């Protein structure tokens, strides 16, 4: 693959990292996306100046790429989002996500590609038409699946709805049939599948996937999250960050916390809560909930915690694992995430079987009884993060994709 076109609808950090990796290898044909600004260009400097008022502009900054490689279509992104909002207002059920991904895919499929393009790297839900065009031209097609396969999601919900029927706030979101067919068609066209965790790979291996599956963990954001200067003082504090629902394993965490009954301890849940109030009433007074905090405050939350618990039942990766480890806060998580790619059990964190409440109770009690040891594990976590930063991950991805197409 000498010239790779990287396509993502909204300049997500992972896509920017992929584009930067190919650019570093001298192999980027183009990075095509929605609203984005090259950091050193005039538009980037202007966006930076406006970011004080609109902080989300910082998310659209792209590090310098080869001249002409950044191809933006802001009106496609903004128009798709606006169209979805208007259609929803007249009773047509279309999410802004679906509108954006489908519109971006269509735009890329009919746009002019650099002559050097011999491979395309596109993301789930935004690859179908792009892959069809690439297939007609005999180009390699790399499909990035950032989360578990949709059939695994269905299976997870079926099982957990039986275990925790009283915890369900709203019925699980179901992908429309057209979208499932679209995912299937994208996967069938892929010549390589790129995932960030062995867990996601495992959800594909149960299917008849002919393309090789490449696993490359994300790089740690060591520049965004600095190690805490000292272990936290005061009450023993456990933190959990993200959406709090059944797939994230929150009911298991709440039950474990109740059973652990650790004196002088606090459980902080940061992020939206999607569990039934009647269920949460059974744990009233046992946790503190912070529905939404600015991302800029997350670093302080990690630093103030003795440990982060991420008890997911199935996650594509779980970026909070890496954020906490960069902050020198150790993590308890499950193999159903990027945990195995980031953690050596007992050395720089803990990997526990999913749904194992007793193991979580025992681990929490042990950490609370020896906070100095937990702090040492956190320092080991930071050291591991420094050995696998964004550049390391990007270089590894390029090598793995080259090997898959050799």
C-alpha positions as CSV (number, residue, x, y, z in Angstrom):
1,X,0.0,0.0,0.0
2,X,1.8,3.1,-1.2
3,X,-1.0,5.6,-1.1
4,X,-3.8,5.3,1.5
5,X,-6.9,7.4,1.6
6,X,-8.2,7.7,5.2
7,X,-11.9,8.5,5.5
8,X,-13.8,9.5,8.6
9,X,-16.9,11.8,8.8
10,X,-15.9,14.0,11.7
11,X,-12.2,14.0,12.4
12,X,-12.3,11.7,15.4
13,X,-9.0,11.4,17.3
14,X,-8.5,7.8,16.3
15,X,-8.9,8.7,12.6
16,X,-6.5,11.6,13.0
17,X,-4.0,9.2,14.5
18,X,-4.4,6.8,11.6
19,X,-3.9,9.6,9.1
20,X,-0.8,10.8,11.0
21,X,0.6,7.3,11.0
22,X,0.4,6.9,7.3
23,X,1.8,10.4,6.8
24,X,4.7,9.6,9.0
25,X,5.4,6.5,6.9
26,X,5.2,8.6,3.7
27,X,2.1,6.7,2.6
28,X,-0.9,9.1,3.1
29,X,-2.7,9.9,-0.1
30,X,-5.4,12.0,1.6
31,X,-7.3,12.4,4.9
32,X,-10.9,13.2,3.9
33,X,-13.3,14.3,6.7
34,X,-15.8,16.9,7.7
35,X,-15.1,20.0,9.7
36,X,-11.3,20.1,10.4
37,X,-8.5,22.6,10.5
38,X,-4.8,22.0,10.0
39,X,-3.2,23.3,13.2
40,X,-0.5,25.5,11.6
41,X,-2.7,26.8,8.7
42,X,-4.5,30.2,8.9
43,X,-7.8,28.4,9.5
44,X,-6.3,26.4,12.3
45,X,-4.9,29.5,14.0
46,X,-8.3,31.2,13.7
47,X,-10.1,28.1,15.1
48,X,-7.6,28.1,17.9
49,X,-8.3,31.7,18.7
50,X,-12.1,31.0,18.8
51,X,-11.7,27.8,20.9
52,X,-11.9,29.8,24.1
53,X,-15.5,30.5,23.2
54,X,-16.2,27.2,21.4
55,X,-14.0,24.6,23.0
56,X,-15.2,21.8,20.7
57,X,-13.1,23.5,17.9
58,X,-10.0,22.0,19.6
59,X,-11.3,18.5,18.7
60,X,-11.2,19.4,15.0
61,X,-7.5,20.4,15.0
62,X,-5.3,18.2,12.8
63,X,-1.5,18.1,13.1
64,X,0.3,19.1,9.9
65,X,0.0,16.7,7.0
66,X,1.6,16.6,3.6
67,X,0.6,19.6,1.4
68,X,-3.0,19.0,0.1
69,X,-3.5,15.8,2.0
70,X,-6.3,17.2,4.3
71,X,-9.5,17.2,2.4
72,X,-12.4,18.7,4.3
73,X,-16.1,18.9,3.5
74,X,-17.6,21.0,6.3
75,X,-20.9,21.6,4.5
76,X,-21.5,17.9,4.1
77,X,-21.1,17.4,7.9
78,X,-23.0,20.4,8.9
79,X,-25.7,19.8,6.3
80,X,-26.2,16.2,7.3
81,X,-26.5,17.1,10.9
82,X,-29.0,19.9,10.1
83,X,-31.0,17.6,7.8
84,X,-31.3,14.9,10.5
85,X,-32.6,17.5,13.0
86,X,-35.2,18.8,10.5
87,X,-36.4,15.4,9.5
88,X,-36.7,14.4,13.2
89,X,-38.9,17.5,13.7
90,X,-41.4,16.2,11.1
91,X,-41.5,12.7,12.4
92,X,-38.8,11.0,10.3
93,X,-36.6,8.9,12.5
94,X,-33.0,9.6,11.3
95,X,-30.2,10.1,13.7
96,X,-27.6,12.8,13.0
97,X,-24.9,10.0,13.2
98,X,-26.6,8.0,10.5
99,X,-27.2,11.0,8.3
100,X,-23.6,12.1,8.7
101,X,-21.9,8.7,8.0
102,X,-24.1,7.9,5.0
103,X,-23.6,11.4,3.5
104,X,-19.9,11.3,4.0
105,X,-19.6,7.9,2.4
106,X,-21.5,9.1,-0.6
107,X,-19.4,12.2,-0.9
108,X,-16.1,10.3,-0.8
109,X,-17.3,7.7,-3.3
110,X,-17.9,10.4,-5.9
111,X,-15.1,12.8,-5.1
112,X,-11.8,13.0,-6.9
113,X,-9.2,10.7,-5.3
114,X,-5.4,11.4,-5.5
115,X,-3.9,9.4,-8.3
116,X,-1.5,7.7,-5.8
117,X,-4.5,6.1,-3.9
118,X,-4.1,2.3,-3.9
119,X,-6.0,1.6,-0.6
120,X,-8.8,3.2,1.4
121,X,-9.1,3.1,5.2
122,X,-12.8,3.7,6.2
123,X,-14.9,3.2,9.3
124,X,-17.9,1.1,10.0
125,X,-21.1,2.8,8.7
126,X,-19.2,5.1,6.4
127,X,-17.5,2.7,4.0
128,X,-20.0,1.0,1.7
129,X,-20.0,3.2,-1.4
130,X,-16.3,4.1,-0.9
131,X,-15.4,0.4,-0.8
132,X,-17.5,-0.4,-3.9
133,X,-15.6,2.2,-5.8
134,X,-12.3,0.9,-4.4
135,X,-13.2,-2.6,-5.3
136,X,-13.9,-1.7,-8.9
137,X,-10.4,-0.2,-9.1
138,X,-8.7,-3.1,-7.5
139,X,-7.7,-1.1,-4.4
140,X,-7.2,-2.5,-1.0
141,X,-10.1,-1.9,1.5
142,X,-9.4,-1.6,5.2
143,X,-12.5,-1.5,7.4
144,X,-12.1,-0.1,10.9
145,X,-14.5,-1.6,13.4
146,X,-14.3,0.5,16.6
147,X,-16.6,-1.5,18.7
148,X,-18.0,-5.0,19.0
149,X,-19.9,-6.5,16.1
150,X,-23.6,-5.7,16.2
151,X,-24.6,-9.4,16.7
152,X,-22.5,-9.5,19.9
153,X,-24.4,-6.4,21.1
154,X,-27.7,-8.2,20.6
155,X,-26.5,-11.2,22.4
156,X,-25.2,-9.2,25.3
157,X,-28.5,-7.4,25.8
158,X,-30.5,-10.6,25.6
159,X,-28.4,-12.2,28.4
160,X,-28.3,-9.1,30.6
161,X,-32.0,-8.3,30.4
162,X,-32.6,-11.6,32.0
163,X,-30.1,-11.0,34.7
164,X,-31.1,-7.4,35.5
165,X,-34.7,-6.9,34.4
166,X,-35.3,-4.2,37.1
167,X,-32.3,-2.2,36.0
168,X,-33.5,-1.3,32.5
169,X,-34.4,2.3,32.1
170,X,-35.3,2.3,28.4
171,X,-35.3,-0.6,25.9
172,X,-31.9,-1.2,24.2
173,X,-31.4,0.7,21.0
174,X,-31.9,-1.5,18.0
175,X,-30.1,-0.8,14.7
176,X,-32.6,-0.6,11.8
177,X,-32.5,-3.5,9.3
178,X,-31.0,-1.3,6.6
179,X,-28.1,-0.4,8.8
180,X,-27.3,-4.0,9.7
181,X,-27.4,-4.9,6.0
182,X,-25.0,-2.0,5.3
183,X,-22.6,-3.2,8.0
184,X,-22.7,-6.7,6.5
185,X,-22.0,-5.4,3.0
186,X,-19.0,-3.3,4.2
187,X,-17.5,-6.2,6.0
188,X,-17.9,-8.5,3.0
189,X,-16.1,-5.9,0.8
190,X,-13.1,-5.4,3.2
191,X,-9.8,-6.9,2.4
192,X,-8.5,-6.3,5.9
193,X,-10.4,-5.5,9.2
194,X,-8.7,-3.2,11.7
195,X,-9.6,-3.4,15.4
196,X,-8.1,-2.0,18.6
197,X,-8.7,-5.0,20.9
198,X,-8.7,-8.8,20.9
199,X,-12.2,-8.6,22.4
200,X,-13.6,-7.0,19.2
201,X,-11.7,-9.5,17.1
202,X,-13.4,-12.3,19.1
203,X,-16.8,-11.0,18.2
204,X,-15.9,-11.3,14.5
205,X,-14.2,-14.7,14.7
206,X,-17.6,-16.3,15.3
207,X,-18.6,-15.1,11.9
208,X,-17.4,-16.3,8.5
209,X,-15.0,-13.4,8.1
210,X,-12.5,-14.1,5.2
211,X,-10.4,-11.0,5.5
212,X,-7.5,-10.9,8.0
213,X,-8.2,-9.1,11.2
214,X,-5.4,-6.9,12.5
215,X,-5.4,-5.9,16.2
216,X,-3.5,-2.7,17.1
217,X,-4.2,-1.0,20.4
218,X,-4.6,2.7,20.5
219,X,-1.7,4.8,21.7
220,X,-1.8,6.3,25.2
221,X,-2.6,10.0,25.4
222,X,0.5,10.7,27.5
223,X,0.5,14.4,26.5
224,X,-3.1,15.1,27.6
225,X,-3.0,13.3,31.0
226,X,-0.1,13.9,33.3
227,X,0.8,11.6,36.2
228,X,-0.6,12.8,39.6
229,X,2.2,14.4,41.8
230,X,1.2,12.4,44.9
231,X,-1.2,9.6,45.9
232,X,-4.7,10.9,46.9
233,X,-5.4,11.7,50.5
234,X,-8.6,11.5,52.4
235,X,-11.3,8.8,51.9
236,X,-10.5,5.9,49.7
237,X,-12.0,6.9,46.4
238,X,-13.2,4.6,43.5
239,X,-14.0,6.3,40.2
240,X,-16.0,5.0,37.2
241,X,-16.2,7.2,34.1
242,X,-18.5,6.9,31.0
243,X,-22.1,5.9,30.3
244,X,-23.5,3.9,33.3
245,X,-25.8,1.2,31.9
246,X,-26.0,-2.6,31.7
247,X,-23.4,-3.2,28.9
248,X,-20.9,-1.1,30.9
249,X,-21.4,-3.4,33.9
250,X,-22.6,-0.7,36.3
251,X,-25.1,-3.0,38.1
252,X,-22.2,-5.4,38.9
253,X,-20.1,-2.5,40.2
254,X,-22.9,-1.2,42.4
255,X,-23.6,-4.7,43.8
256,X,-19.9,-5.2,44.5
257,X,-19.6,-1.9,46.2
258,X,-22.5,-2.6,48.4
259,X,-21.1,-6.0,49.4
260,X,-17.6,-4.6,49.9
261,X,-18.8,-2.2,52.5
262,X,-15.4,-0.5,52.7
263,X,-15.2,2.1,55.6
264,X,-14.4,5.7,54.9
265,X,-14.7,5.1,51.1
266,X,-16.5,6.9,48.2
267,X,-17.7,5.7,44.8
268,X,-17.9,8.4,42.2
269,X,-19.8,7.7,39.0
270,X,-19.1,10.3,36.3
271,X,-21.2,10.3,33.1
272,X,-24.8,9.8,32.0
273,X,-26.9,7.3,34.0
274,X,-29.1,4.9,32.0
275,X,-30.4,2.7,34.8
276,X,-33.9,2.7,36.2
277,X,-34.5,4.9,39.2
278,X,-36.3,2.1,41.0
279,X,-33.2,0.0,40.6
280,X,-30.8,2.7,41.8
281,X,-33.0,3.3,44.8
282,X,-31.6,0.1,46.2
283,X,-28.1,1.6,46.3
284,X,-29.2,5.1,47.5
285,X,-26.5,6.8,49.5
286,X,-23.8,4.4,48.4
287,X,-22.4,6.5,45.5
288,X,-22.0,10.0,44.2
289,X,-23.2,10.7,40.6
290,X,-21.9,13.5,38.4
291,X,-24.0,13.4,35.2
292,X,-21.8,15.6,33.1
293,X,-18.5,17.3,33.6
294,X,-16.3,19.1,31.1
295,X,-13.6,16.9,29.6
296,X,-11.1,19.4,30.8
297,X,-11.9,18.4,34.4
298,X,-11.4,14.7,33.8
299,X,-7.7,14.8,34.6
300,X,-8.4,16.1,38.1
301,X,-11.0,13.4,38.7
302,X,-8.5,10.7,37.7
303,X,-5.8,12.2,39.9
304,X,-8.1,12.3,42.9
305,X,-9.0,8.6,42.7
306,X,-7.2,5.6,44.1
307,X,-8.5,3.4,41.3
308,X,-10.7,3.5,38.2
309,X,-13.2,0.7,37.8
310,X,-14.3,-0.1,34.2
311,X,-16.4,-3.3,34.6
312,X,-17.6,-3.4,31.0
313,X,-19.3,-6.5,29.5
314,X,-18.2,-5.6,26.0
315,X,-16.4,-2.5,24.8
316,X,-14.5,-1.8,21.6
317,X,-11.6,-0.5,23.7
318,X,-12.4,1.9,26.6
319,X,-10.3,5.0,26.3
320,X,-10.9,5.8,29.9
321,X,-8.5,2.9,30.7
322,X,-5.7,4.7,29.0
323,X,-6.6,8.1,30.4
324,X,-6.5,6.9,34.0
325,X,-3.3,4.9,33.5
326,X,-1.6,8.1,32.0
327,X,-2.7,9.8,35.2
328,X,-0.9,7.1,37.3
329,X,-4.3,5.9,38.5
330,X,-4.5,2.1,38.3
331,X,-7.5,0.4,36.6
332,X,-9.7,-2.6,37.3
333,X,-11.4,-3.8,34.2
334,X,-12.4,-6.9,32.3
335,X,-11.0,-8.8,29.3
336,X,-14.1,-7.5,27.4
337,X,-12.3,-4.3,26.5
338,X,-8.9,-3.0,25.6
339,X,-7.8,-4.0,29.1
340,X,-5.7,-7.0,28.0
341,X,-3.9,-4.8,25.5
342,X,-3.1,-2.2,28.2
343,X,-2.7,-4.1,31.5
344,X,-0.6,-6.9,32.9
345,X,-2.8,-8.2,35.7
346,X,-1.4,-7.3,39.1
347,X,1.5,-5.3,37.7
348,X,0.0,-2.2,36.2
349,X,-3.7,-2.8,36.9
350,X,-6.1,-5.7,37.4
351,X,-8.1,-7.8,34.9
352,X,-11.1,-9.5,36.4
353,X,-13.6,-11.8,34.8
354,X,-16.7,-9.9,33.6
355,X,-19.7,-10.2,35.9
356,X,-17.6,-11.6,38.8
357,X,-18.9,-9.7,41.7
358,X,-17.0,-11.6,44.3
359,X,-13.6,-11.0,42.5
360,X,-14.4,-7.3,42.3
361,X,-15.3,-7.2,46.0
362,X,-12.1,-8.9,47.0
363,X,-9.9,-6.7,44.8
364,X,-11.5,-3.5,46.0
365,X,-11.0,-4.5,49.6
366,X,-7.4,-5.4,49.0
367,X,-6.6,-2.1,47.3
368,X,-8.3,-0.1,50.1
369,X,-6.3,-2.0,52.7
370,X,-3.0,-1.1,51.0
371,X,-3.3,2.2,49.2
372,X,0.5,2.6,48.9
373,X,0.6,-0.5,46.8
374,X,-2.2,0.8,44.6
375,X,-0.2,4.0,44.1
376,X,2.8,1.9,43.1
377,X,0.7,0.0,40.6
378,X,-0.5,3.4,39.3
379,X,3.1,4.5,38.7
380,X,3.7,1.3,36.8
381,X,0.6,2.1,34.7
382,X,2.1,5.5,33.8
383,X,5.4,3.9,32.9
384,X,3.6,1.4,30.6
385,X,1.7,4.3,28.9
386,X,4.9,6.0,28.1
387,X,6.1,2.9,26.2
388,X,3.1,3.0,23.9
389,X,2.3,6.5,22.8
390,X,0.4,7.6,19.6
391,X,3.5,7.4,17.4
392,X,4.3,3.8,18.6
393,X,0.7,2.7,17.9
394,X,0.7,4.4,14.5
395,X,3.9,2.8,13.4
396,X,2.6,-0.6,14.6
397,X,-0.6,-0.2,12.7
398,X,1.1,0.6,9.4
399,X,3.4,-2.5,9.8
400,X,0.5,-4.8,10.6
401,X,-1.5,-3.6,7.7
402,X,1.4,-4.0,5.4
403,X,1.9,-7.6,6.6
404,X,-1.9,-8.3,6.1
405,X,-1.7,-7.2,2.4
406,X,1.7,-8.8,1.7
